[in-house]
Amino acid sequence: MWNTVSLAMPRGENHRWVARLDRRGFQVSTGSACATGTDGPSHVLAAMRVPPDEARRVVRVSAGWETSREDWLALAEAMGAAAREI
């Protein structure tokens, strides 16, 4: 999808990133909406042969029509702060 990106974070499992970014007002996810409630790495990442340890660090970020450059900069800043915690 044109508005969605999966990011392999440098360390820490994805649920830790989701929690820290949520506290900063950003809603990111560990996978697609159709995979809600499933456990383990994404089947899509597995099909792409992403190693399981890397797949457990992936977060998905989606943008909307009104997402601005400032929104992306704020997310980058929040990710930096989360990285320092993790």
Chimera marker file (.cmm) of the C-alpha trace (Angstrom):
<marker_set name="trace">
<marker id="1" x="0.000" y="0.000" z="0.000" r="1" g="1" b="0" radius="0.5"/>
<marker id="2" x="1.262" y="3.451" z="-0.846" r="1" g="1" b="0" radius="0.5"/>
<marker id="3" x="0.677" y="4.811" z="2.648" r="1" g="1" b="0" radius="0.5"/>
<marker id="4" x="2.122" y="2.045" z="4.805" r="1" g="1" b="0" radius="0.5"/>
<marker id="5" x="5.684" y="1.192" z="5.702" r="1" g="1" b="0" radius="0.5"/>
<marker id="6" x="7.175" y="-1.554" z="7.847" r="1" g="1" b="0" radius="0.5"/>
<marker id="7" x="10.199" y="-0.520" z="9.871" r="1" g="1" b="0" radius="0.5"/>
<marker id="8" x="12.649" y="-2.975" z="11.443" r="1" g="1" b="0" radius="0.5"/>
<marker id="9" x="13.629" y="-1.233" z="14.644" r="1" g="1" b="0" radius="0.5"/>
<marker id="10" x="17.267" y="-1.501" z="15.765" r="1" g="1" b="0" radius="0.5"/>
<marker id="11" x="16.546" y="-3.241" z="19.063" r="1" g="1" b="0" radius="0.5"/>
<marker id="12" x="13.720" y="-4.263" z="21.357" r="1" g="1" b="0" radius="0.5"/>
<marker id="13" x="10.625" y="-6.202" z="20.428" r="1" g="1" b="0" radius="0.5"/>
<marker id="14" x="7.923" y="-4.393" z="18.472" r="1" g="1" b="0" radius="0.5"/>
<marker id="15" x="5.376" y="-4.384" z="21.311" r="1" g="1" b="0" radius="0.5"/>
<marker id="16" x="7.797" y="-2.251" z="23.359" r="1" g="1" b="0" radius="0.5"/>
<marker id="17" x="7.964" y="0.289" z="20.530" r="1" g="1" b="0" radius="0.5"/>
<marker id="18" x="4.181" y="0.300" z="20.129" r="1" g="1" b="0" radius="0.5"/>
<marker id="19" x="3.680" y="1.004" z="23.851" r="1" g="1" b="0" radius="0.5"/>
<marker id="20" x="6.236" y="3.811" z="23.981" r="1" g="1" b="0" radius="0.5"/>
<marker id="21" x="4.990" y="5.480" z="20.811" r="1" g="1" b="0" radius="0.5"/>
<marker id="22" x="1.391" y="5.179" z="22.006" r="1" g="1" b="0" radius="0.5"/>
<marker id="23" x="2.311" y="7.064" z="25.177" r="1" g="1" b="0" radius="0.5"/>
<marker id="24" x="3.621" y="9.815" z="22.897" r="1" g="1" b="0" radius="0.5"/>
<marker id="25" x="0.377" y="9.971" z="20.910" r="1" g="1" b="0" radius="0.5"/>
<marker id="26" x="1.310" y="7.829" z="17.895" r="1" g="1" b="0" radius="0.5"/>
<marker id="27" x="-0.640" y="4.750" z="16.861" r="1" g="1" b="0" radius="0.5"/>
<marker id="28" x="1.626" y="2.251" z="15.164" r="1" g="1" b="0" radius="0.5"/>
<marker id="29" x="1.077" y="-1.489" z="14.976" r="1" g="1" b="0" radius="0.5"/>
<marker id="30" x="2.920" y="-4.776" z="14.895" r="1" g="1" b="0" radius="0.5"/>
<marker id="31" x="1.021" y="-6.005" z="11.849" r="1" g="1" b="0" radius="0.5"/>
<marker id="32" x="-1.975" y="-5.595" z="9.618" r="1" g="1" b="0" radius="0.5"/>
<marker id="33" x="-5.529" y="-5.237" z="10.887" r="1" g="1" b="0" radius="0.5"/>
<marker id="34" x="-6.410" y="-8.634" z="9.412" r="1" g="1" b="0" radius="0.5"/>
<marker id="35" x="-3.745" y="-10.209" z="11.659" r="1" g="1" b="0" radius="0.5"/>
<marker id="36" x="-5.087" y="-8.716" z="14.892" r="1" g="1" b="0" radius="0.5"/>
<marker id="37" x="-5.018" y="-11.237" z="17.702" r="1" g="1" b="0" radius="0.5"/>
<marker id="38" x="-2.478" y="-13.533" z="16.089" r="1" g="1" b="0" radius="0.5"/>
<marker id="39" x="0.739" y="-14.367" z="17.854" r="1" g="1" b="0" radius="0.5"/>
<marker id="40" x="4.177" y="-14.437" z="16.316" r="1" g="1" b="0" radius="0.5"/>
<marker id="41" x="5.797" y="-12.703" z="13.388" r="1" g="1" b="0" radius="0.5"/>
<marker id="42" x="3.775" y="-11.611" z="10.385" r="1" g="1" b="0" radius="0.5"/>
<marker id="43" x="3.099" y="-14.307" z="7.804" r="1" g="1" b="0" radius="0.5"/>
<marker id="44" x="3.933" y="-11.717" z="5.138" r="1" g="1" b="0" radius="0.5"/>
<marker id="45" x="7.359" y="-11.083" z="6.642" r="1" g="1" b="0" radius="0.5"/>
<marker id="46" x="7.888" y="-14.839" z="6.946" r="1" g="1" b="0" radius="0.5"/>
<marker id="47" x="7.018" y="-15.256" z="3.244" r="1" g="1" b="0" radius="0.5"/>
<marker id="48" x="9.579" y="-12.557" z="2.473" r="1" g="1" b="0" radius="0.5"/>
<marker id="49" x="12.094" y="-14.638" z="4.450" r="1" g="1" b="0" radius="0.5"/>
<marker id="50" x="12.647" y="-11.966" z="7.058" r="1" g="1" b="0" radius="0.5"/>
<marker id="51" x="14.442" y="-13.717" z="9.945" r="1" g="1" b="0" radius="0.5"/>
<marker id="52" x="12.136" y="-14.215" z="12.964" r="1" g="1" b="0" radius="0.5"/>
<marker id="53" x="14.319" y="-12.143" z="15.302" r="1" g="1" b="0" radius="0.5"/>
<marker id="54" x="14.120" y="-9.216" z="12.869" r="1" g="1" b="0" radius="0.5"/>
<marker id="55" x="10.386" y="-9.711" z="12.259" r="1" g="1" b="0" radius="0.5"/>
<marker id="56" x="9.760" y="-9.355" z="16.004" r="1" g="1" b="0" radius="0.5"/>
<marker id="57" x="11.233" y="-5.831" z="15.791" r="1" g="1" b="0" radius="0.5"/>
<marker id="58" x="9.011" y="-4.639" z="12.914" r="1" g="1" b="0" radius="0.5"/>
<marker id="59" x="6.417" y="-1.920" z="13.409" r="1" g="1" b="0" radius="0.5"/>
<marker id="60" x="3.949" y="-0.723" z="10.774" r="1" g="1" b="0" radius="0.5"/>
<marker id="61" x="3.321" y="2.959" z="10.235" r="1" g="1" b="0" radius="0.5"/>
<marker id="62" x="0.478" y="4.252" z="8.082" r="1" g="1" b="0" radius="0.5"/>
<marker id="63" x="-0.182" y="7.758" z="6.827" r="1" g="1" b="0" radius="0.5"/>
<marker id="64" x="-3.440" y="9.425" z="5.937" r="1" g="1" b="0" radius="0.5"/>
<marker id="65" x="-4.344" y="12.048" z="3.367" r="1" g="1" b="0" radius="0.5"/>
<marker id="66" x="-3.764" y="14.777" z="5.904" r="1" g="1" b="0" radius="0.5"/>
<marker id="67" x="-0.480" y="13.491" z="7.306" r="1" g="1" b="0" radius="0.5"/>
<marker id="68" x="2.010" y="16.339" z="7.111" r="1" g="1" b="0" radius="0.5"/>
<marker id="69" x="5.761" y="16.675" z="7.046" r="1" g="1" b="0" radius="0.5"/>
<marker id="70" x="5.518" y="17.955" z="10.620" r="1" g="1" b="0" radius="0.5"/>
<marker id="71" x="3.690" y="14.752" z="11.627" r="1" g="1" b="0" radius="0.5"/>
<marker id="72" x="6.563" y="12.658" z="10.237" r="1" g="1" b="0" radius="0.5"/>
<marker id="73" x="9.141" y="14.832" z="11.998" r="1" g="1" b="0" radius="0.5"/>
<marker id="74" x="7.256" y="14.473" z="15.286" r="1" g="1" b="0" radius="0.5"/>
<marker id="75" x="7.138" y="10.687" z="14.814" r="1" g="1" b="0" radius="0.5"/>
<marker id="76" x="10.886" y="10.617" z="14.142" r="1" g="1" b="0" radius="0.5"/>
<marker id="77" x="11.491" y="12.591" z="17.336" r="1" g="1" b="0" radius="0.5"/>
<marker id="78" x="9.222" y="10.240" z="19.307" r="1" g="1" b="0" radius="0.5"/>
<marker id="79" x="11.066" y="7.236" z="17.880" r="1" g="1" b="0" radius="0.5"/>
<marker id="80" x="14.366" y="8.730" z="18.992" r="1" g="1" b="0" radius="0.5"/>
<marker id="81" x="13.032" y="9.201" z="22.513" r="1" g="1" b="0" radius="0.5"/>
<marker id="82" x="11.634" y="5.659" z="22.533" r="1" g="1" b="0" radius="0.5"/>
<marker id="83" x="14.973" y="4.291" z="21.310" r="1" g="1" b="0" radius="0.5"/>
<marker id="84" x="16.761" y="5.936" z="24.235" r="1" g="1" b="0" radius="0.5"/>
<marker id="85" x="14.327" y="4.201" z="26.628" r="1" g="1" b="0" radius="0.5"/>
<marker id="86" x="14.604" y="0.823" z="24.962" r="1" g="1" b="0" radius="0.5"/>
<link id1="1" id2="2" r="1" g="1" b="0" radius="0.2"/>
<link id1="2" id2="3" r="1" g="1" b="0" radius="0.2"/>
<link id1="3" id2="4" r="1" g="1" b="0" radius="0.2"/>
<link id1="4" id2="5" r="1" g="1" b="0" radius="0.2"/>
<link id1="5" id2="6" r="1" g="1" b="0" radius="0.2"/>
<link id1="6" id2="7" r="1" g="1" b="0" radius="0.2"/>
<link id1="7" id2="8" r="1" g="1" b="0" radius="0.2"/>
<link id1="8" id2="9" r="1" g="1" b="0" radius="0.2"/>
<link id1="9" id2="10" r="1" g="1" b="0" radius="0.2"/>
<link id1="10" id2="11" r="1" g="1" b="0" radius="0.2"/>
<link id1="11" id2="12" r="1" g="1" b="0" radius="0.2"/>
<link id1="12" id2="13" r="1" g="1" b="0" radius="0.2"/>
<link id1="13" id2="14" r="1" g="1" b="0" radius="0.2"/>
<link id1="14" id2="15" r="1" g="1" b="0" radius="0.2"/>
<link id1="15" id2="16" r="1" g="1" b="0" radius="0.2"/>
<link id1="16" id2="17" r="1" g="1" b="0" radius="0.2"/>
<link id1="17" id2="18" r="1" g="1" b="0" radius="0.2"/>
<link id1="18" id2="19" r="1" g="1" b="0" radius="0.2"/>
<link id1="19" id2="20" r="1" g="1" b="0" radius="0.2"/>
<link id1="20" id2="21" r="1" g="1" b="0" radius="0.2"/>
<link id1="21" id2="22" r="1" g="1" b="0" radius="0.2"/>
<link id1="22" id2="23" r="1" g="1" b="0" radius="0.2"/>
<link id1="23" id2="24" r="1" g="1" b="0" radius="0.2"/>
<link id1="24" id2="25" r="1" g="1" b="0" radius="0.2"/>
<link id1="25" id2="26" r="1" g="1" b="0" radius="0.2"/>
<link id1="26" id2="27" r="1" g="1" b="0" radius="0.2"/>
<link id1="27" id2="28" r="1" g="1" b="0" radius="0.2"/>
<link id1="28" id2="29" r="1" g="1" b="0" radius="0.2"/>
<link id1="29" id2="30" r="1" g="1" b="0" radius="0.2"/>
<link id1="30" id2="31" r="1" g="1" b="0" radius="0.2"/>
<link id1="31" id2="32" r="1" g="1" b="0" radius="0.2"/>
<link id1="32" id2="33" r="1" g="1" b="0" radius="0.2"/>
<link id1="33" id2="34" r="1" g="1" b="0" radius="0.2"/>
<link id1="34" id2="35" r="1" g="1" b="0" radius="0.2"/>
<link id1="35" id2="36" r="1" g="1" b="0" radius="0.2"/>
<link id1="36" id2="37" r="1" g="1" b="0" radius="0.2"/>
<link id1="37" id2="38" r="1" g="1" b="0" radius="0.2"/>
<link id1="38" id2="39" r="1" g="1" b="0" radius="0.2"/>
<link id1="39" id2="40" r="1" g="1" b="0" radius="0.2"/>
<link id1="40" id2="41" r="1" g="1" b="0" radius="0.2"/>
<link id1="41" id2="42" r="1" g="1" b="0" radius="0.2"/>
<link id1="42" id2="43" r="1" g="1" b="0" radius="0.2"/>
<link id1="43" id2="44" r="1" g="1" b="0" radius="0.2"/>
<link id1="44" id2="45" r="1" g="1" b="0" radius="0.2"/>
<link id1="45" id2="46" r="1" g="1" b="0" radius="0.2"/>
<link id1="46" id2="47" r="1" g="1" b="0" radius="0.2"/>
<link id1="47" id2="48" r="1" g="1" b="0" radius="0.2"/>
<link id1="48" id2="49" r="1" g="1" b="0" radius="0.2"/>
<link id1="49" id2="50" r="1" g="1" b="0" radius="0.2"/>
<link id1="50" id2="51" r="1" g="1" b="0" radius="0.2"/>
<link id1="51" id2="52" r="1" g="1" b="0" radius="0.2"/>
<link id1="52" id2="53" r="1" g="1" b="0" radius="0.2"/>
<link id1="53" id2="54" r="1" g="1" b="0" radius="0.2"/>
<link id1="54" id2="55" r="1" g="1" b="0" radius="0.2"/>
<link id1="55" id2="56" r="1" g="1" b="0" radius="0.2"/>
<link id1="56" id2="57" r="1" g="1" b="0" radius="0.2"/>
<link id1="57" id2="58" r="1" g="1" b="0" radius="0.2"/>
<link id1="58" id2="59" r="1" g="1" b="0" radius="0.2"/>
<link id1="59" id2="60" r="1" g="1" b="0" radius="0.2"/>
<link id1="60" id2="61" r="1" g="1" b="0" radius="0.2"/>
<link id1="61" id2="62" r="1" g="1" b="0" radius="0.2"/>
<link id1="62" id2="63" r="1" g="1" b="0" radius="0.2"/>
<link id1="63" id2="64" r="1" g="1" b="0" radius="0.2"/>
<link id1="64" id2="65" r="1" g="1" b="0" radius="0.2"/>
<link id1="65" id2="66" r="1" g="1" b="0" radius="0.2"/>
<link id1="66" id2="67" r="1" g="1" b="0" radius="0.2"/>
<link id1="67" id2="68" r="1" g="1" b="0" radius="0.2"/>
<link id1="68" id2="69" r="1" g="1" b="0" radius="0.2"/>
<link id1="69" id2="70" r="1" g="1" b="0" radius="0.2"/>
<link id1="70" id2="71" r="1" g="1" b="0" radius="0.2"/>
<link id1="71" id2="72" r="1" g="1" b="0" radius="0.2"/>
<link id1="72" id2="73" r="1" g="1" b="0" radius="0.2"/>
<link id1="73" id2="74" r="1" g="1" b="0" radius="0.2"/>
<link id1="74" id2="75" r="1" g="1" b="0" radius="0.2"/>
<link id1="75" id2="76" r="1" g="1" b="0" radius="0.2"/>
<link id1="76" id2="77" r="1" g="1" b="0" radius="0.2"/>
<link id1="77" id2="78" r="1" g="1" b="0" radius="0.2"/>
<link id1="78" id2="79" r="1" g="1" b="0" radius="0.2"/>
<link id1="79" id2="80" r="1" g="1" b="0" radius="0.2"/>
<link id1="80" id2="81" r="1" g="1" b="0" radius="0.2"/>
<link id1="81" id2="82" r="1" g="1" b="0" radius="0.2"/>
<link id1="82" id2="83" r="1" g="1" b="0" radius="0.2"/>
<link id1="83" id2="84" r="1" g="1" b="0" radius="0.2"/>
<link id1="84" id2="85" r="1" g="1" b="0" radius="0.2"/>
<link id1="85" id2="86" r="1" g="1" b="0" radius="0.2"/>
</marker_set>
